[in-house]
Amino acid sequence: MAYGIYKTKRRDGSPSYRVSFYHEKKHISIGSYRSLSEAEASLDEALRFYDDPSVTIWNFASRLHHISADKAVSIINHRDRGVYFKTPIYLMNGYFLYFLQGMGIYKFDNDDLFYYSTHRILVHDGHLYVNDYGSQYSLFQRYGIRSYAVAGTDYDFANGDPYDLRYENIIVKNPYTGVRAVEGLRLAGFEARIHIRGYYSLGTFKTPEEAALAYNKAVDLLWSHGFQKNYTKNYITEFSSEQYQTMYNKITLPDNFMRFLNG
């Protein structure tokens, strides 16, 4: 066996060739392969990425044949920056890049470096998320943006770049559940709506906080009438407890929603 290649067996008894080696006292695991020739080619490519300065973070993809793109990013960052991450991170000056295969290159603040070096970004139906303590969390929840919020309506990017997820570039327009901005010739403001067996409109309000309050009141009424659904109520920091209760009492919900409750 060549240096860094170890023969093992799969569960079905077939041979497997595991590739790993040490570089600057850091253990680098490349992966497992079905044939010795594949393993040797992967080892050669990984070592070449360490040794060949002409391979950069910007052109490595065109030279990639045997190892994963994630592993290539980790190796090049280790070579250039002296730090090895298990996730595909490349350090820049004041921020870092996260190479998400098939999705693009994302920018993050260094404040998030520890989190994303230990949590891999995943994709499902075009939504970015991480697994944390056995649950899935949208990337945008870290910015106070609700899951499945709509870009351009609920949040926006200051420089127009949707791949720039640094905090200064994120503009949160609507942090509340059950609220959406509406614009029209006769109507403009923030609509509150709630999903029961379909969506019920709860009215349109001047501010997102008032609409969020209407949503909370609808949730309270549904629960008090025995409707069992795990709604998430809004936490509204703009109101004191007294202001919250005063405005809560003034809100009148639409007749169709009240008829549903009474029915």
N, C-alpha and C positions, 0 to 999 in steps of 0.2 A: 504493500500500500504506500502511496505517496504521502508525504508529510501533510497532516491535517485531515486525512480521510480514514474513517473508521467503519469497518463492516459490522452491520448488525442484522437483525431479522425482523420482518414485519409480523403481524399477528397470524397471517396465513402461511408463514414459514419462508416466504420469498426473501431474497437478500435486499438489503438497503444500505446505502453508503452515506454516512453522515460526515459533513464537512465542517470543520471548525479549526481555529488556530489562535495563537496569542500574538497580539501586536502591541508593543509598548506596554507589556504587562496586563493588557486587557484581553479577556477571552472574547473572541468573535465567532459566533455561530452563524453559518451560512444557510444550512438547511440539509434535507435528506433527499437522496436521488436513487432511482431504480437501477442505474448502471454505473459501473466504475468510470466509464468514459465521461458521462455527464458530471459526475462528482469532480473529476480531474479538471474538466473545462471550467467548472464553477470556481474551484479553488484558484486556478490560474487567473481568471478574470478578477476575482476579489483582490488578489495580491497585486495585479497590474493597476487596479484603481488606486491602491495605496502608493505605488511606486512611480506612476506616470503622471507628472504634473500637467500634461496637456489635456488630461481628463478633468473637466471642471464640473461644477454644479449646474452649469448652463448647457453643457453639451453631452453629459454622460448618457442620456437616453439613446442617442444615436450609436453609442458604442456598447450598449447593453444587449447581451445575448443569453446569458446563463443564470445570473443571479437576479433577485427581485429588485425592482426600482427602489423599494423601501430600504433594502439592505445597502444599495449603492449610495443613497443619500447619507445613511448613517456612517458609512465608511469614509466618504469624502469630507463630511463634517469632522470626523475624528482626525483625519489627515490634516485638514486645514486649520481647525480650531482647537484641536487637542482634547476634545470632549466627545465621548461616545454615548449616543442616545439609542434606545431600542426602537424609538419611533422616528419617522422620516423628517427630522428637523435639521435645518442648516442655520447657523447663527450669523446674523448680520450686525451692523453697528446700531445698537439701541433697540433692535427688534429681532424676530426670527421668522424664518419661512417654514411652512409645513407643506410638504409635497404630498398631495392627496391624489393617488393614481386614478386617472380617468376623470377627475373633477377640476384639477388646477393647482396652483400654488397660492397658498393663503399666507397673509402676514398677521402676526400677533405681537402684542407687547411682551417685553421680557418678564413682566409681572406674571404672565401665564406660562412661563417656561417650565416650571416644575410640574404644573398640572398636565400639560400636553406631552411632557417627556415620560409620564407614567400612565397616561390615558390615551389610547389610540382612537383617532377619529374614524367613525364608520358612516356609511351612507345607506339610507333606506328610502326608496321612492323619491330620491332627490333631496331628502332632508339629512342634514348633518347632525350626528349625535355621538355621545360617548356612553359607555357602560360604567356605572359608578355604584358600588355597593349593591349590585344585582339589579339595578334599575337603569332605564335608558333616559338620558337627559339631552335635550336639544342644545346645540352649541350656543344658540341665541339666548337661552335662559340666563347665561352668565352676564348678559347685558340688560336684564329685566324685560326681555322680549318674550312674549308667550309662544308656546309651541304652535306651529302652523300659522304664525302671523304672516301678513302679506307685505312683501317689500314694496316700498313706495307709498303704502297706505298706513301701516303700523310702525314702520321704521324705514330709515333711508341711510345713504352713505354720503358723507360730506364731500368727498372728492369724486363721487360717482363710481368708485371701484368696488364692486361687490366681493372682491377677494381680499380687500384690506379690512381685517377685523380688529384693528387696533382701536382702543376705546375712544380716542379722539375722533375717529372716523364714523362712529355709530351714532345716529340721531334717532332717538326713540320718540315716535310721534304718539303712540298709544300703548301704554303698558298694561291695559286692563282687559280682563276676560269679559266676553259678551259685549264688547264695544267696537264700533267701527266708524270711521269718518265718512260722512256723506256730503255730496255737493250736488246742487241742482238749481234750476231756475227759481223754483219756489221754496226750496228747502236746503238748508246747509247747517251743519252741526255734527253731532255725534249720536248715532243711533245705538240704543241698547236692544239686544235681542237674546233670546234664550232658546235652547233646543230641548224640546220635550219629545214629541213624536213628529218632529218637524220644527221649524223655527217660528217663534212668536215674537213679533216686534213689540217692544215695551215703550216705544216713543223716541223722539229725537230731542236732544238737549243741547244747550249752548256750550257746555264744557264736557270733556271726557270724564271728569270726576263725578258730575251729576249723573251721567249715563251709567257709570260704574256702580253708583249708589242704587239706581233703579234696578240694575241686574241683581245686586245683593238682596234687595227687598223681594224680588221675584223668587229668588232661591229660598229665602226664609219662609215665604208663603207656601211654596211647594212642599218644603219639609214639614211645615206645620199641618199640612193636609195629607200627610202620609206618603208623599211621593218619594220613593227611595232611589235616589241617584246621587252619585258622589260628585256633586258640583264643587268647583273651587271658587270661593268668594274672593272679592277684591279687597286688598289692604290699601286703604286710601290715607296717605300720610298728610295730605293737604288740609284735612279737617280735624279740628279738635273733637273730643268725644261729644261735647255739647252741640257743636255745629253739625256733626254727623247725625245726631238724633233729631235735631230740628229739621234738617233738610229731608231726612228719611221719612218723617211724619208728613211732610208736605207733598211727597211724591204720590201721584195717583196713577195707577197702572191701567192700561187699556181695558175696555169692556170685554173684548174677546178672550183676553187672558183670565179675567175674573170669572167669566162664564165657564171657562175650562175648570177652574178651581172648584166652583160650586157644583159643577156637573160630576 
